[in-house]
Amino acid sequence: MSRSALLFVGGTRSGKSGLAQRWAEARACRRLFLATCRAQDAEMAERVARHQAQRGVGWQCLEEPLDPLAAVRDFLEQRAAASEPLPGVLLLDCVSIWLANLLASDFAPDAALERVAALAAWLETPGLPTAVVSAETGLGIVPGTALGRLYRDVLGSANQMLARACPRVIFVSCGLPLALKGPLPEEIC
């Protein structure tokens, strides 16, 4: 049996992160937030601080912009080796920023998608219940630059891989969840 894994996809400011957080908070009192964002300017640092404040107590944050799967594996192994309590749920937010980080760090598209494939394989194994958040870019206009089109294509492929791996996929628009695969979890209804 695979881990309880959900993929939350939607546009910018659609409410996907908030619903994923609500799901995670209903699942366990000890939660791990795996952030892929790099706060490289004051505005982004402010956004990160606002998101941290919204999460409140019960959350531990792990930041890893390039290899979130390795970071979570290392974290869990270290906690288990030290006989420390493990989190009851993981929230990875978000795949779209992670892929942007990889492409900006000169990863080839195939190399970036190999990392996504490893994450998808991990999501199909038994273990920590996990919510993954990603942006849906396939509903907008065709980007005007080659880099923009490459990013859209890589993210679209990544979302498809993750959707195949997760037993539940939730599309979020205007803060409302729509089940694309599997039933909506009662925690977000």
N, C-alpha and C positions, 0 to 999 in steps of 0.2 A: 504494500500500500504506500502511495506517495505521501509526502508531507502535505499538510493543508496549505496549498499555495494559491494565491489570488493575484491576478494582474489587473490593476486599475489603470485604464487608459482614458484620455480625454484631452481636450484642448487646454490652452493656457488659461489659468484661473477658472477652470471648470468645476473645481471642488474635489478633484480626485485625491489629492493628498489628505484633505480633511476627512473624507470617507475612509480612506485607508487607515488613518490614525484612529478614527472611531472604532473600526473593526479591531485593530490591535489592542486598544484600551479595553475593549469588552472581553478579549481573550485571556489576558494575563495582567497581573499587577507589576511584574518585572518585564520590561520591554527594552529591546535594543533597536535604536534608530541608526541606520547605516546611511550616512550622508555622502553624496558624491560631489557636492558643490564646492567650488573654490571661491572664497570671499576675497576677490582681488581688487575690490574698490569699496568705498565707503557705503554706497547705496546697497551693494550686495551684502556687506557686513550687517547693515541694518535689517535687511530681509532675513538673514540667518538668525539674528538675535530675536526678531519677532516670532519666527517659527519655533525657536527654542522655548520662548516664553509660553507659546500656545500649547506646547507639549506638557509642560508642568512636571509634577513628580511622577516617579515610577519609570522614567525613561533614562537610559544610558545612551550616550551618543558616541558613535565611532565614525570618524571621517576618513574616507579613502576615495580620491578622485579617479584613480586609474585601475585598481584591482580590488573591487569590493568583495568578491568571492574569497580571495586569499585572506583579506582582512577579517572577514567573519569567521572563516575556518580557524585562523590563528587565535582569534579572540575566544572562540568556544573551546579550543584545545587547551589554551592557557587557563581558562576558568576551571575546566574539568580537572586538569593536572593539579591545580591548587585547591581542589575540593570546594570551590566557591560556587554559590548558587548560579545556575544558568538562567538566562532570560526565558520567558515562556512564549515569546513571539518576537519576530523580526520584521521591521519595516524598512525596505530599501527604497530611498527616494533621492534621485530618480535616474532611470535608465537614459533618458534623453540628454541629461547633463553629462552623465558618465560617457556616453558616446561622443559628445562634443569635446570633452576633455581628451579622449583617446585620439580623435582626429586632429585636434590642435597640438597634440604631442607627437605628431607625425606617424601615428599608427596607420598602416595600410588598411583599407576597408576589410579585407579578408582577415587580418589579424584582430581587428576590433570584433568582428563577428565570431571569431574563434572564442573570444572571452565570453561573449553572450551565449554561445553554444555550451560552454562549460557551466555557466550559471543555470541555463535551462536544464542540463543534465542533473545538476545538484537539486533543482526544484522537484525533479521527478523521484528523488530518493526519500526514504523515511527520515523524519527529523523535525526540526523546529518549524512551527507554523510561520509562514512568510507571506507578507504582502509586498508586491513590487509595483512601483508607480512609474508610468512612462507617458510621454506626450504622444498624441496622435497628430501626425503632420500631413497625413494623406488627404485631408479634407480641404486644404487651402489651395492657394494658387501655386503654379509652378514657379519655384524660386528663379530669380533673374541671374544668378551666378552659378558657375560650375560647382563651386564648393557648397553652396546652398542645396543644389540638386543632389550632390553626392551625400550630404548629411541626411536629407529627406529619404533617399533610397536606402541607406544603411540603417537608419532608424526604423523604417518600414519593415525591412527584413528582420531586424532584431525583435520588433514587436510580434511578428508572426512566429518566430521561434519560441518566444516566451509564452505566447497564447497557446501554442501546441503543448507546451510543458505543463501549464497550469490547469488544474481541473475546473477552475472558475476564472472567468474573464468578465470584468465589469466596465462598461463604457459609461463615462460620466459627462453630462452636459447640463449646464445651468444648475449644478449642485445635485442633480437627480441621477441616480444609478439605473442603468439598464443592463440586465444580464445578457451577455453575448454567448456565454458558455457556462453551463451549470446554473443552479438557482442562486438568487441573491441571498447573501448571508443575512440572517435575521438581525444581526448587530447594526446593519446599515439601512434597514427598511423603515 
